[in-house]
């Protein structure tokens, strides 16, 4: 992975087929393809691949293959041309009971099948109020990266997404984000003696706060949810994040 800022758009479970076509027509231009990753609903992945986007899958199975109705394996995604996999998004953790062990299994299976895992971590509002953000992040990271090798570190991305900032229009201050990103990088360095891990920020990134957010000098990019659904807004975020 190159040493440039990346912008990941997480479209979540939004849009029907016609809307996806419209979206593609609008977003198609000016996309900095090697620095932008789009994570559509899995059934629409081929649409995006056909237009040469870099694509991430929003979730993968923790199993290799077999009788797992409704699941999609890392190998299946890779065989289609997918490069990235979101793993452990807070919605998966909260709504689908994914725990740190599952996250670790998925991270390992992604790497084994040549997908770059984008490992999502973040504290809840309660964690923040109880001043246990670092403790929570430490646990999430330590589990997620368990049994990985130092070579694997080149292939992972961590997305710091405070749960309380997702879809709420609330974001931490630049100073708080910077301190937390430093903490995450230090932790990975302590665990793996690796100091180049890529860390993104996610949670209510939009066209109004992106200029402010790019000033955080230890950030490697952004994970954008709601704002990535609006082509103009997403293009603006990409432009600022990639060029400034
Ligand atoms: P948001 O979502 O940008 O809508 O807050 C971010 C995410 O869930 O990854």
Boltz pocket constraint, residues with backbone or C-beta under 6 A from the ligand:
constraints:
  - pocket:
      binder: B
      contacts: [[A, 10], [A, 161], [A, 165], [A, 166], [A, 167], [A, 168], [A, 202], [A, 203], [A, 204], [A, 205], [A, 223], [A, 224], [A, 225], [A, 226], [A, 227]]
      max_distance: 6.0
